[in-house]
Amino acid sequence: MSLAASPARPGAVLADLLPASSRARARVRDLVLVVSGAALTGLAAQISVPVPGSPVPVTGQTFAALLVGTALGARRGLLSLVLYTLVGMAGVPWFAEGSSGASAPSFGYVLGMLLAATLTGALARRGGDRSVPRTAGTMVLGSAVIYAVGVPYLALATGMGLSEAVAAGLTPFLLGDALKAALAMGLLPGAWKLLGER
């Protein structure tokens, strides 16, 4: 019995379209997807541009985390980000700017990404990545979750007031987030169309 999913099946995410002919092969597929999602996030974190006056750089990390959650689904997306977080805390320098550990003021954003990947994956299972408007909403909600954790953590870690933390850890990133959302709005619905989704 094949575990391969039909592209049109309701409740599927993009990763479900990868065929697996047995439960054992499905587990191997899922393990590869989880590790690949963590690696993609680690690689994207190395795309890093410092922001003057902020301890938080602009990175590709948040985009990768949202993409991983959406493409893999809530469970696999969460596991990917948990793996990414634990390996980074253990000393692998694949957080933003080649850092590791949990002491950086920007670590709250990493924690927010765990929740965001779960949320975007759950929304994708409900069709949140199959059209441009839905993908936009999915990306906006995922980004909001990252900031909801990251900005208060930044304030606590640095002693900033909340308004200072918003100015340093949210406002400078809104334009970049809009560009990332626009990229996702092209990639995700486009992938479904390419795979035969109607």
GROMACS elastic network, one bead per residue, 0.5 to 0.9 nm:
[ bonds ]
;  ai    aj funct       b0    kb
    1    21     6  0.65312   500
    1    22     6  0.70859   500
    2     5     6  0.84438   500
    2    19     6  0.75661   500
    2    20     6  0.64680   500
    2    22     6  0.65471   500
    3    16     6  0.89125   500
    3    19     6  0.63733   500
    3    20     6  0.52455   500
    3    21     6  0.54728   500
    3    22     6  0.64801   500
    3    23     6  0.76208   500
    3    26     6  0.75142   500
    4    16     6  0.72063   500
    4    17     6  0.61935   500
    4    18     6  0.63582   500
    4    20     6  0.55255   500
    4    21     6  0.69317   500
    5     8     6  0.83989   500
    5     9     6  0.69614   500
    5    12     6  0.75776   500
    5    16     6  0.59139   500
    5    17     6  0.50517   500
    5    18     6  0.73727   500
    5    19     6  0.69071   500
    5    20     6  0.89095   500
    6     9     6  0.53492   500
    6    12     6  0.83609   500
    6    16     6  0.85009   500
    6    17     6  0.65695   500
    7    10     6  0.85621   500
    7    12     6  0.75978   500
    7    13     6  0.87906   500
    7    14     6  0.80992   500
    7    16     6  0.84943   500
    7    17     6  0.62390   500
    7   192     6  0.74714   500
    7   195     6  0.63970   500
    7   196     6  0.62886   500
    7   197     6  0.56267   500
    7   198     6  0.88443   500
    8    12     6  0.80084   500
    8   192     6  0.89106   500
    8   196     6  0.74755   500
    8   197     6  0.53470   500
    8   198     6  0.70228   500
    9    12     6  0.59171   500
    9   197     6  0.88700   500
   10    13     6  0.88266   500
   10   125     6  0.76256   500
   10   126     6  0.75800   500
   10   127     6  0.76975   500
   11   124     6  0.78495   500
   11   126     6  0.57502   500
   11   127     6  0.71131   500
   12    15     6  0.80138   500
   12    16     6  0.59107   500
   12    17     6  0.76822   500
   12    73     6  0.83249   500
   12   124     6  0.78174   500
   12   125     6  0.55258   500
   12   126     6  0.81349   500
   12   127     6  0.81762   500
   13    16     6  0.54712   500
   13    17     6  0.73571   500
   13    70     6  0.72470   500
   13    71     6  0.58562   500
   13    72     6  0.63321   500
   13    73     6  0.59558   500
   13   121     6  0.78214   500
   13   124     6  0.60971   500
   13   125     6  0.56610   500
   13   126     6  0.88266   500
   13   127     6  0.82030   500
   13   129     6  0.83931   500
   14    17     6  0.56126   500
   14    18     6  0.78186   500
   14    70     6  0.80415   500
   14    71     6  0.50917   500
   14    72     6  0.65904   500
   14    73     6  0.81805   500
   14   124     6  0.87519   500
   14   188     6  0.85836   500
   14   191     6  0.80012   500
   14   192     6  0.74019   500
   15    18     6  0.57582   500
   15    30     6  0.85644   500
   15    33     6  0.78855   500
   15    71     6  0.58314   500
   15    72     6  0.50950   500
   15    73     6  0.75903   500
   16    19     6  0.75129   500
   16    71     6  0.87805   500
   16    72     6  0.76248   500
   16    73     6  0.86241   500
   17   195     6  0.86263   500
   18    29     6  0.80373   500
   19    25     6  0.88812   500
   19    26     6  0.79089   500
   19    29     6  0.85883   500
   20    23     6  0.73705   500
   20    24     6  0.83850   500
   20    25     6  0.54398   500
   20    26     6  0.50243   500
   20    27     6  0.87262   500
   20    28     6  0.89189   500
   20    29     6  0.72739   500
   21    24     6  0.84268   500
   21    25     6  0.64495   500
   21    26     6  0.73309   500
   22    25     6  0.52101   500
   22    26     6  0.61526   500
   22    27     6  0.87185   500
   23    27     6  0.62483   500
   23    28     6  0.87223   500
   24    27     6  0.51559   500
   24    28     6  0.64043   500
   24    29     6  0.86605   500
   25    29     6  0.60376   500
   25    30     6  0.85036   500
   26    30     6  0.60953   500
   26    31     6  0.85702   500
   27    30     6  0.50462   500
   27    31     6  0.61097   500
   27    32     6  0.86089   500
   28    31     6  0.50473   500
   28    32     6  0.61872   500
   28    33     6  0.85628   500
   29    32     6  0.51921   500
   29    33     6  0.61693   500
   29    34     6  0.86739   500
   30    34     6  0.60986   500
   30    35     6  0.86246   500
   30    72     6  0.87799   500
   30    76     6  0.70999   500
   31    34     6  0.51484   500
   31    35     6  0.62229   500
   31    36     6  0.84355   500
   31    76     6  0.85070   500
   32    35     6  0.52639   500
   32    36     6  0.59204   500
   32    37     6  0.84502   500
   33    36     6  0.50138   500
   33    37     6  0.59641   500
   33    38     6  0.86108   500
   33    72     6  0.74010   500
   33    76     6  0.75021   500
   33    77     6  0.88509   500
   33    80     6  0.79268   500
   34    37     6  0.51297   500
   34    38     6  0.63523   500
   34    39     6  0.86856   500
   34    68     6  0.88131   500
   34    72     6  0.80698   500
   34    76     6  0.58198   500
   34    77     6  0.69664   500
   34    78     6  0.86400   500
   34    79     6  0.62594   500
   34    81     6  0.82967   500
   34    83     6  0.79569   500
   35    38     6  0.51739   500
   35    39     6  0.61742   500
   35    40     6  0.86033   500
   35    79     6  0.86990   500
   35    80     6  0.61973   500
   35    83     6  0.74830   500
   35    84     6  0.84022   500
   36    40     6  0.60081   500
   36    41     6  0.85490   500
   36    80     6  0.77405   500
   37    40     6  0.51092   500
   37    41     6  0.62426   500
   37    42     6  0.86388   500
   37    64     6  0.80611   500
   37    65     6  0.79243   500
   37    67     6  0.88860   500
   37    68     6  0.56703   500
   37    69     6  0.85507   500
   37    72     6  0.82454   500
   37    76     6  0.86520   500
   37    77     6  0.73489   500
   37    79     6  0.89082   500
   37    80     6  0.53416   500
   37    81     6  0.75134   500
   37    84     6  0.82946   500
   38    41     6  0.51911   500
   38    42     6  0.62260   500
   38    43     6  0.86892   500
   38    65     6  0.84246   500
   38    68     6  0.83293   500
   38    77     6  0.88416   500
   38    79     6  0.84781   500
   38    81     6  0.58923   500
   38    82     6  0.81512   500
   38    83     6  0.61979   500
   38    85     6  0.84335   500
   39    43     6  0.61009   500
   39    44     6  0.84986   500
   39    80     6  0.84727   500
   39    84     6  0.72379   500
   39    94     6  0.87804   500
   40    43     6  0.51236   500
   40    44     6  0.60227   500
   40    45     6  0.85120   500
   40    61     6  0.84939   500
   40    64     6  0.65905   500
   40    65     6  0.84315   500
   40    68     6  0.82147   500
   41    44     6  0.50933   500
   41    45     6  0.61104   500
   41    46     6  0.89362   500
   41    60     6  0.78292   500
   41    61     6  0.54096   500
   41    62     6  0.78729   500
   41    63     6  0.83283   500
   41    64     6  0.51219   500
   41    65     6  0.59621   500
   41    68     6  0.79638   500
   41    80     6  0.86850   500
   41    81     6  0.79282   500
   41    84     6  0.72409   500
   41    94     6  0.84266   500
   41    95     6  0.86387   500
   42    45     6  0.51758   500
   42    46     6  0.69239   500
   42    61     6  0.70278   500
   42    64     6  0.86466   500
   42    84     6  0.68963   500
   42    88     6  0.86054   500
   42    93     6  0.85762   500
   42    95     6  0.62701   500
   42    96     6  0.81364   500
   43    46     6  0.54793   500
   43    47     6  0.74940   500
   43    60     6  0.83427   500
   43    61     6  0.78492   500
   43    64     6  0.89138   500
   43    94     6  0.69859   500
   43    95     6  0.87596   500
   44    47     6  0.54819   500
   44    48     6  0.83212   500
   44    59     6  0.69893   500
   44    62     6  0.83166   500
   44    63     6  0.80562   500
   44    64     6  0.63528   500
   44    94     6  0.89021   500
   44    96     6  0.85204   500
   45    48     6  0.64627   500
   45    59     6  0.54938   500
   45    60     6  0.53092   500
   45    62     6  0.79406   500
   45    64     6  0.82934   500
   45    94     6  0.66297   500
   45    95     6  0.57560   500
   45    97     6  0.70711   500
   45    98     6  0.78459   500
   46    59     6  0.70334   500
   46    60     6  0.73890   500
   46    61     6  0.77864   500
   46    94     6  0.69630   500
   46    95     6  0.73250   500
   46    96     6  0.57806   500
   46    97     6  0.57838   500
   46    98     6  0.63742   500
   47    58     6  0.80143   500
   47    59     6  0.52515   500
   47    60     6  0.55323   500
   47    61     6  0.77434   500
   47    96     6  0.77845   500
   47    97     6  0.78536   500
   48    57     6  0.60512   500
   48    58     6  0.55433   500
   48    60     6  0.70137   500
   48    61     6  0.86401   500
   48    96     6  0.64263   500
   48    97     6  0.59757   500
   49    57     6  0.53946   500
   49    58     6  0.50700   500
   49    59     6  0.64359   500
   49    97     6  0.83869   500
   50    53     6  0.89648   500
   50    54     6  0.77740   500
   50    55     6  0.78884   500
   50    56     6  0.71400   500
   50    58     6  0.63432   500
   50    59     6  0.87671   500
   50    97     6  0.87756   500
   51    54     6  0.54847   500
   51    55     6  0.73808   500
   51    56     6  0.67804   500
   51    57     6  0.53591   500
   51    58     6  0.67905   500
   51   168     6  0.85596   500
   51   172     6  0.76499   500
   52    55     6  0.82177   500
   52    57     6  0.87800   500
   52   168     6  0.89465   500
   53    56     6  0.89314   500
   53   168     6  0.67858   500
   54    57     6  0.72326   500
   54   165     6  0.88249   500
   54   167     6  0.85609   500
   54   169     6  0.67582   500
   54   172     6  0.87694   500
   55   104     6  0.86917   500
   55   105     6  0.69763   500
   55   106     6  0.71576   500
   55   154     6  0.87383   500
   55   168     6  0.76137   500
   55   169     6  0.79618   500
   56    59     6  0.89406   500
   56    96     6  0.86186   500
   56   105     6  0.75952   500
   56   106     6  0.57359   500
   56   154     6  0.87612   500
   56   168     6  0.75690   500
   56   169     6  0.63191   500
   57    96     6  0.73620   500
   57    97     6  0.79168   500
   57   106     6  0.86095   500
   57   169     6  0.88805   500
   57   173     6  0.89078   500
   58    61     6  0.85985   500
   58    96     6  0.86429   500
   58   172     6  0.86304   500
   58   173     6  0.68610   500
   58   176     6  0.78016   500
   59    62     6  0.69539   500
   59    63     6  0.81740   500
   59    96     6  0.67396   500
   59    97     6  0.85152   500
   60    63     6  0.54140   500
   60    64     6  0.62474   500
   60    65     6  0.87590   500
   60    96     6  0.87836   500
   60   180     6  0.86562   500
   61    64     6  0.51645   500
   61    65     6  0.61878   500
   61    66     6  0.87324   500
   61    95     6  0.81353   500
   61    96     6  0.73472   500
   61   110     6  0.87331   500
   61   113     6  0.89623   500
   62    65     6  0.50655   500
   62    66     6  0.62316   500
   62    67     6  0.85072   500
   62   109     6  0.82633   500
   62   110     6  0.83251   500
   62   113     6  0.69090   500
   62   143     6  0.77499   500
   62   146     6  0.80724   500
   62   177     6  0.87307   500
   62   180     6  0.89534   500
   63    66     6  0.52577   500
   63    67     6  0.60733   500
   63    68     6  0.85038   500
   63   139     6  0.87761   500
   63   143     6  0.87681   500
   63   177     6  0.80354   500
   63   180     6  0.62218   500
   63   181     6  0.80765   500
   63   184     6  0.83744   500
   64    68     6  0.58995   500
   64    69     6  0.85035   500
   65    68     6  0.50882   500
   65    69     6  0.61855   500
   65    70     6  0.85863   500
   65    77     6  0.79535   500
   65    80     6  0.86840   500
   65    81     6  0.71020   500
   65   113     6  0.61515   500
   65   114     6  0.80192   500
   65   116     6  0.76086   500
   65   117     6  0.59401   500
   66    69     6  0.52097   500
   66    70     6  0.61369   500
   66    71     6  0.85425   500
   66    77     6  0.86613   500
   66   113     6  0.75227   500
   66   116     6  0.65764   500
   66   117     6  0.54119   500
   66   118     6  0.89054   500
   66   119     6  0.89685   500
   66   120     6  0.64977   500
   66   121     6  0.83494   500
   66   138     6  0.88036   500
   66   139     6  0.69012   500
   66   142     6  0.65480   500
   66   143     6  0.78629   500
   67    70     6  0.51341   500
   67    71     6  0.59303   500
   67    72     6  0.82626   500
   67    77     6  0.88680   500
   67   117     6  0.78470   500
   67   120     6  0.82143   500
   67   121     6  0.88609   500
   67   139     6  0.86906   500
   67   184     6  0.74626   500
   67   188     6  0.85005   500
   68    71     6  0.52972   500
   68    72     6  0.57571   500
   68    73     6  0.78775   500
   68    76     6  0.85008   500
   68    77     6  0.56401   500
   68    78     6  0.88255   500
   68    80     6  0.77311   500
   68    81     6  0.84541   500
   68   117     6  0.67336   500
   68   120     6  0.87755   500
   68   121     6  0.80830   500
   69    72     6  0.54193   500
   69    73     6  0.54316   500
   69    74     6  0.59560   500
   69    75     6  0.83548   500
   69    76     6  0.74057   500
   69    78     6  0.69083   500
   69    80     6  0.83405   500
   69    81     6  0.85286   500
   69   114     6  0.88874   500
   69   116     6  0.74190   500
   69   118     6  0.60046   500
   69   119     6  0.75273   500
   69   120     6  0.54834   500
   69   122     6  0.82639   500
   69   124     6  0.83575   500
   70    73     6  0.55569   500
   70    74     6  0.75152   500
   70    77     6  0.74032   500
   70   117     6  0.69019   500
   70   118     6  0.83278   500
   70   119     6  0.83801   500
   70   120     6  0.50335   500
   70   122     6  0.77478   500
   70   123     6  0.75571   500
   70   124     6  0.54667   500
   70   125     6  0.83039   500
   70   128     6  0.82375   500
   70   129     6  0.70770   500
   70   138     6  0.84243   500
   70   139     6  0.89873   500
   70   188     6  0.85246   500
   71    77     6  0.78646   500
   71   120     6  0.87529   500
   71   121     6  0.69768   500
   71   124     6  0.75257   500
   71   129     6  0.84443   500
   71   188     6  0.80021   500
   72    75     6  0.77589   500
   72    76     6  0.55604   500
   72    77     6  0.53595   500
   72    80     6  0.89848   500
   72   117     6  0.89929   500
   72   121     6  0.65829   500
   72   124     6  0.88541   500
   73    76     6  0.57797   500
   73    77     6  0.55658   500
   73    78     6  0.82262   500
   73   117     6  0.80060   500
   73   118     6  0.72396   500
   73   119     6  0.87843   500
   73   120     6  0.74688   500
   73   122     6  0.61527   500
   73   123     6  0.83802   500
   73   124     6  0.66896   500
   73   125     6  0.66906   500
   74    77     6  0.51222   500
   74    78     6  0.58934   500
   74    79     6  0.85075   500
   74   117     6  0.64526   500
   74   119     6  0.65100   500
   74   120     6  0.69409   500
   74   122     6  0.50754   500
   74   123     6  0.83623   500
   74   124     6  0.83941   500
   74   125     6  0.82522   500
   75    78     6  0.52517   500
   75    79     6  0.62174   500
   75    80     6  0.86537   500
   75   117     6  0.88271   500
   75   118     6  0.67046   500
   75   121     6  0.75665   500
   75   122     6  0.85191   500
   76    79     6  0.50131   500
   76    80     6  0.60940   500
   76    81     6  0.86834   500
   76   117     6  0.89880   500
   76   118     6  0.84494   500
   76   121     6  0.83993   500
   77    80     6  0.51154   500
   77    81     6  0.63593   500
   77    82     6  0.85894   500
   77   114     6  0.81097   500
   77   117     6  0.54218   500
   77   118     6  0.60956   500
   77   120     6  0.86644   500
   77   121     6  0.65685   500
   78    81     6  0.52021   500
   78    82     6  0.60142   500
   78    83     6  0.85259   500
   78   113     6  0.86871   500
   78   114     6  0.57217   500
   78   115     6  0.73586   500
   78   116     6  0.85185   500
   78   117     6  0.57633   500
   78   118     6  0.52973   500
   78   121     6  0.84485   500
   79    83     6  0.60623   500
   79    84     6  0.84893   500
   79   114     6  0.84470   500
   80    83     6  0.51628   500
   80    84     6  0.61424   500
   80    85     6  0.86146   500
   80   114     6  0.86322   500
   80   117     6  0.87660   500
   81    85     6  0.59736   500
   81    86     6  0.84747   500
   81   110     6  0.83551   500
   81   111     6  0.87963   500
   81   113     6  0.70716   500
   81   114     6  0.54894   500
   81   117     6  0.73461   500
   82    85     6  0.50854   500
   82    86     6  0.60422   500
   82    87     6  0.84596   500
   82   111     6  0.89106   500
   82   114     6  0.65984   500
   83    86     6  0.52373   500
   83    87     6  0.59908   500
   83    88     6  0.83783   500
   84    87     6  0.54351   500
   84    88     6  0.61277   500
   84    89     6  0.86074   500
   84    94     6  0.83228   500
   84    95     6  0.86127   500
   85    88     6  0.51542   500
   85    89     6  0.60611   500
   85    90     6  0.85515   500
   85    95     6  0.83818   500
   85   101     6  0.88387   500
   85   102     6  0.89699   500
   85   110     6  0.69918   500
   85   111     6  0.78306   500
   85   114     6  0.84375   500
   86    89     6  0.50028   500
   86    90     6  0.60823   500
   86    91     6  0.88425   500
   86   101     6  0.88372   500
   87    91     6  0.66538   500
   87    92     6  0.59278   500
   87    93     6  0.87965   500
   87    94     6  0.84907   500
   87   100     6  0.85336   500
   87   101     6  0.88522   500
   88    91     6  0.53255   500
   88    93     6  0.62209   500
   88    94     6  0.60770   500
   88    95     6  0.63138   500
   88    99     6  0.79536   500
   88   101     6  0.58876   500
   88   102     6  0.81630   500
   89    92     6  0.72561   500
   89    93     6  0.88431   500
   89    95     6  0.89859   500
   89   100     6  0.57546   500
   89   102     6  0.57380   500
   90   100     6  0.74471   500
   90   101     6  0.64279   500
   91    94     6  0.85784   500
   91    99     6  0.82875   500
   91   100     6  0.51949   500
   91   101     6  0.58361   500
   92    95     6  0.81150   500
   92    98     6  0.84986   500
   92    99     6  0.78993   500
   92   100     6  0.58940   500
   92   101     6  0.81803   500
   93    96     6  0.83352   500
   93    97     6  0.82565   500
   93   101     6  0.82529   500
   94    97     6  0.76765   500
   94    98     6  0.51202   500
   94    99     6  0.61090   500
   94   100     6  0.63994   500
   95    98     6  0.55306   500
   95    99     6  0.50045   500
   95   100     6  0.56106   500
   95   101     6  0.83942   500
   95   107     6  0.87288   500
   95   110     6  0.83929   500
   96    99     6  0.58945   500
   96   100     6  0.82446   500
   96   106     6  0.86201   500
   99   104     6  0.82144   500
  100   103     6  0.83135   500
  100   104     6  0.82043   500
  101   104     6  0.73632   500
  101   107     6  0.84203   500
  102   105     6  0.84570   500
  102   106     6  0.88621   500
  102   107     6  0.59318   500
  102   108     6  0.88174   500
  103   106     6  0.84062   500
  103   107     6  0.69416   500
  103   157     6  0.84735   500
  104   107     6  0.54086   500
  104   108     6  0.85325   500
  104   154     6  0.89108   500
  104   157     6  0.80092   500
  105   108     6  0.70793   500
  105   109     6  0.88909   500
  105   150     6  0.87545   500
  105   153     6  0.71419   500
  105   154     6  0.52038   500
  105   155     6  0.82898   500
  105   156     6  0.83938   500
  105   157     6  0.53289   500
  105   158     6  0.65672   500
  106   109     6  0.56838   500
  106   110     6  0.73509   500
  106   150     6  0.67582   500
  106   151     6  0.84719   500
  106   153     6  0.76251   500
  106   154     6  0.61410   500
  106   157     6  0.85166   500
  106   169     6  0.85445   500
  107   110     6  0.51692   500
  107   111     6  0.65920   500
  107   112     6  0.87396   500
  107   150     6  0.72738   500
  107   153     6  0.76841   500
  107   154     6  0.80202   500
  108   111     6  0.50095   500
  108   112     6  0.61205   500
  108   113     6  0.86076   500
  108   146     6  0.80968   500
  108   147     6  0.85570   500
  108   149     6  0.57992   500
  108   151     6  0.73089   500
  108   152     6  0.78958   500
  108   153     6  0.51121   500
  108   154     6  0.67113   500
  109   113     6  0.61725   500
  109   114     6  0.89154   500
  109   146     6  0.55998   500
  109   147     6  0.67648   500
  109   148     6  0.87199   500
  109   149     6  0.63656   500
  109   151     6  0.76150   500
  109   153     6  0.79876   500
  109   154     6  0.85376   500
  110   113     6  0.50503   500
  110   114     6  0.68440   500
  110   146     6  0.77693   500
  110   149     6  0.88172   500
  110   150     6  0.75626   500
  111   114     6  0.53952   500
  111   115     6  0.71550   500
  111   116     6  0.89185   500
  111   146     6  0.76619   500
  111   149     6  0.70091   500
  111   150     6  0.74247   500
  112   115     6  0.53800   500
  112   116     6  0.61147   500
  112   117     6  0.86589   500
  112   142     6  0.89519   500
  112   143     6  0.87897   500
  112   145     6  0.60825   500
  112   147     6  0.69948   500
  112   148     6  0.72853   500
  112   149     6  0.50644   500
  112   150     6  0.61077   500
  113   117     6  0.58772   500
  113   118     6  0.83965   500
  113   142     6  0.80628   500
  113   143     6  0.84334   500
  113   145     6  0.76518   500
  113   146     6  0.55000   500
  113   149     6  0.87417   500
  113   150     6  0.89654   500
  114   117     6  0.54817   500
  114   118     6  0.65056   500
  114   119     6  0.88575   500
  114   146     6  0.84097   500
  115   118     6  0.51426   500
  115   119     6  0.61821   500
  115   120     6  0.86630   500
  115   142     6  0.81187   500
  115   145     6  0.69010   500
  115   146     6  0.74998   500
  116   119     6  0.50209   500
  116   120     6  0.60066   500
  116   121     6  0.83108   500
  116   141     6  0.78997   500
  116   143     6  0.70262   500
  116   144     6  0.82542   500
  116   145     6  0.56515   500
  116   146     6  0.61423   500
  117   120     6  0.52740   500
  117   121     6  0.59446   500
  117   122     6  0.85287   500
  117   142     6  0.71633   500
  118   121     6  0.51796   500
  118   122     6  0.62118   500
  118   123     6  0.86868   500
  118   142     6  0.88240   500
  119   122     6  0.51351   500
  119   123     6  0.61943   500
  119   124     6  0.85655   500
  119   138     6  0.83372   500
  119   141     6  0.80814   500
  119   142     6  0.65663   500
  119   145     6  0.85380   500
  120   123     6  0.50064   500
  120   124     6  0.60107   500
  120   125     6  0.86683   500
  120   128     6  0.77649   500
  120   129     6  0.87669   500
  120   138     6  0.59029   500
  120   139     6  0.72637   500
  120   141     6  0.77760   500
  120   142     6  0.59413   500
  121   124     6  0.50245   500
  121   125     6  0.64104   500
  121   126     6  0.89050   500
  121   128     6  0.86133   500
  122   125     6  0.52454   500
  122   126     6  0.67995   500
  122   128     6  0.83954   500
  123   126     6  0.50975   500
  123   127     6  0.65476   500
  123   129     6  0.76980   500
  123   138     6  0.66338   500
  124   129     6  0.52388   500
  124   130     6  0.78191   500
  124   135     6  0.84117   500
  124   138     6  0.77871   500
  125   128     6  0.69780   500
  125   129     6  0.83894   500
  126   129     6  0.84007   500
  127   130     6  0.54497   500
  127   131     6  0.79424   500
  127   134     6  0.75007   500
  127   135     6  0.86397   500
  128   131     6  0.73136   500
  128   133     6  0.86208   500
  128   135     6  0.54699   500
  128   136     6  0.85474   500
  128   137     6  0.75875   500
  128   138     6  0.59036   500
  129   132     6  0.75073   500
  129   133     6  0.87337   500
  129   134     6  0.60028   500
  129   136     6  0.83355   500
  129   138     6  0.72049   500
  129   184     6  0.86717   500
  129   185     6  0.79126   500
  129   188     6  0.57862   500
  129   189     6  0.59502   500
  129   192     6  0.84021   500
  130   133     6  0.87832   500
  130   134     6  0.68577   500
  130   135     6  0.67761   500
  130   185     6  0.89951   500
  130   188     6  0.67184   500
  130   190     6  0.81895   500
  130   191     6  0.86691   500
  130   192     6  0.64470   500
  130   193     6  0.83885   500
  130   197     6  0.82843   500
  131   134     6  0.53665   500
  131   135     6  0.59864   500
  131   136     6  0.85328   500
  131   185     6  0.75313   500
  131   188     6  0.79978   500
  131   189     6  0.51855   500
  131   190     6  0.85400   500
  131   192     6  0.89225   500
  132   135     6  0.51762   500
  132   136     6  0.61440   500
  132   137     6  0.87591   500
  132   182     6  0.87308   500
  132   184     6  0.86052   500
  132   185     6  0.50106   500
  132   186     6  0.71480   500
  132   188     6  0.83525   500
  132   189     6  0.64370   500
  133   136     6  0.50882   500
  133   137     6  0.63718   500
  133   138     6  0.87242   500
  133   185     6  0.77137   500
  134   137     6  0.50934   500
  134   138     6  0.61531   500
  134   139     6  0.86462   500
  134   185     6  0.84615   500
  135   139     6  0.61256   500
  135   140     6  0.85271   500
  135   181     6  0.78535   500
  135   182     6  0.89748   500
  135   184     6  0.70424   500
  135   185     6  0.55004   500
  135   186     6  0.88972   500
  135   188     6  0.74102   500
  135   189     6  0.75671   500
  136   139     6  0.52627   500
  136   140     6  0.61486   500
  136   141     6  0.86612   500
  136   181     6  0.60522   500
  136   182     6  0.73473   500
  136   184     6  0.77542   500
  136   185     6  0.61041   500
  137   140     6  0.51178   500
  137   141     6  0.61372   500
  137   142     6  0.85132   500
  137   181     6  0.89585   500
  138   141     6  0.53195   500
  138   142     6  0.61336   500
  138   143     6  0.86145   500
  138   181     6  0.89074   500
  139   142     6  0.50690   500
  139   143     6  0.60589   500
  139   144     6  0.84995   500
  139   177     6  0.87259   500
  139   180     6  0.84787   500
  139   181     6  0.57832   500
  139   184     6  0.77239   500
  139   185     6  0.86220   500
  140   143     6  0.51780   500
  140   144     6  0.61098   500
  140   145     6  0.87508   500
  140   177     6  0.83624   500
  140   178     6  0.84920   500
  140   181     6  0.73579   500
  141   144     6  0.50161   500
  141   145     6  0.63539   500
  141   146     6  0.88391   500
  142   145     6  0.52515   500
  142   146     6  0.65191   500
  142   147     6  0.89286   500
  143   146     6  0.51043   500
  143   147     6  0.63664   500
  143   148     6  0.85683   500
  143   177     6  0.76285   500
  144   147     6  0.51904   500
  144   148     6  0.59821   500
  144   149     6  0.87900   500
  145   149     6  0.65093   500
  145   150     6  0.84540   500
  146   149     6  0.55560   500
  146   150     6  0.58256   500
  146   151     6  0.83050   500
  147   151     6  0.54001   500
  147   152     6  0.81322   500
  147   166     6  0.89515   500
  147   169     6  0.79712   500
  147   170     6  0.68320   500
  148   151     6  0.61504   500
  148   152     6  0.69796   500
  148   153     6  0.89177   500
  149   152     6  0.59807   500
  149   153     6  0.62679   500
  149   154     6  0.87293   500
  150   153     6  0.51568   500
  150   154     6  0.60341   500
  150   155     6  0.86844   500
  150   169     6  0.77127   500
  150   170     6  0.88444   500
  151   155     6  0.62722   500
  151   156     6  0.87515   500
  151   162     6  0.77542   500
  151   165     6  0.58919   500
  151   166     6  0.63004   500
  151   168     6  0.86536   500
  151   169     6  0.58421   500
  151   170     6  0.69870   500
  152   156     6  0.62440   500
  152   157     6  0.85464   500
  152   162     6  0.68699   500
  152   165     6  0.72653   500
  152   166     6  0.85480   500
  153   156     6  0.51230   500
  153   157     6  0.59630   500
  153   158     6  0.84944   500
  153   165     6  0.89358   500
  154   157     6  0.51111   500
  154   158     6  0.60184   500
  154   159     6  0.80513   500
  154   160     6  0.75625   500
  154   162     6  0.88499   500
  154   165     6  0.63106   500
  154   168     6  0.89219   500
  154   169     6  0.73009   500
  155   158     6  0.54764   500
  155   159     6  0.55017   500
  155   161     6  0.59884   500
  155   162     6  0.59592   500
  155   163     6  0.88594   500
  155   164     6  0.77197   500
  155   165     6  0.52833   500
  155   166     6  0.85290   500
  155   169     6  0.89424   500
  156   159     6  0.53341   500
  156   160     6  0.68900   500
  156   161     6  0.83695   500
  156   162     6  0.88690   500
  157   160     6  0.79788   500
  158   161     6  0.89226   500
  158   165     6  0.87172   500
  160   163     6  0.79906   500
  160   164     6  0.57626   500
  160   165     6  0.58766   500
  161   164     6  0.51923   500
  161   165     6  0.61846   500
  161   166     6  0.86819   500
  162   166     6  0.61617   500
  162   167     6  0.86088   500
  163   166     6  0.50529   500
  163   167     6  0.62088   500
  163   168     6  0.86346   500
  164   167     6  0.50206   500
  164   168     6  0.61036   500
  164   169     6  0.82488   500
  165   168     6  0.50377   500
  165   169     6  0.54168   500
  165   170     6  0.74349   500
  166   169     6  0.51962   500
  166   171     6  0.62526   500
  166   172     6  0.89641   500
  167   170     6  0.60083   500
  167   171     6  0.52797   500
  167   172     6  0.71249   500
  168   171     6  0.67205   500
  168   172     6  0.68028   500
  169   172     6  0.69404   500
  169   173     6  0.73995   500
  170   173     6  0.55651   500
  170   174     6  0.67299   500
  171   174     6  0.56842   500
  171   175     6  0.84637   500
  172   175     6  0.73097   500
  172   176     6  0.81915   500
  173   176     6  0.53353   500
  173   177     6  0.61255   500
  173   178     6  0.87137   500
  174   177     6  0.50255   500
  174   178     6  0.62146   500
  174   179     6  0.87535   500
  175   178     6  0.50813   500
  175   179     6  0.64182   500
  175   180     6  0.87532   500
  176   179     6  0.50735   500
  176   180     6  0.62033   500
  176   181     6  0.85916   500
  177   181     6  0.60492   500
  177   182     6  0.84985   500
  178   181     6  0.50830   500
  178   182     6  0.61799   500
  178   183     6  0.86922   500
  179   182     6  0.50231   500
  179   183     6  0.62665   500
  179   184     6  0.86913   500
  180   183     6  0.50626   500
  180   184     6  0.62430   500
  180   185     6  0.85871   500
  181   184     6  0.50167   500
  181   185     6  0.60565   500
  181   186     6  0.87348   500
  182   186     6  0.65268   500
  182   187     6  0.87731   500
  183   186     6  0.52988   500
  183   187     6  0.61919   500
  183   188     6  0.86804   500
  184   188     6  0.57665   500
  184   189     6  0.82329   500
  185   188     6  0.60478   500
  185   189     6  0.65261   500
  185   190     6  0.81052   500
  186   189     6  0.62427   500
  186   190     6  0.58136   500
  186   191     6  0.84831   500
  187   190     6  0.51475   500
  187   191     6  0.60065   500
  187   192     6  0.88235   500
  188   191     6  0.51008   500
  188   192     6  0.65160   500
  188   193     6  0.87995   500
  189   192     6  0.51238   500
  189   193     6  0.62866   500
  189   194     6  0.86311   500
  189   197     6  0.88741   500
  190   193     6  0.50863   500
  190   194     6  0.60970   500
  190   195     6  0.85997   500
  191   194     6  0.50406   500
  191   195     6  0.62212   500
  191   196     6  0.87627   500
  191   197     6  0.86591   500
  192   195     6  0.50995   500
  192   196     6  0.63862   500
  192   197     6  0.51213   500
  192   198     6  0.81022   500
  193   196     6  0.51329   500
  193   198     6  0.67811   500
  194   197     6  0.73315   500
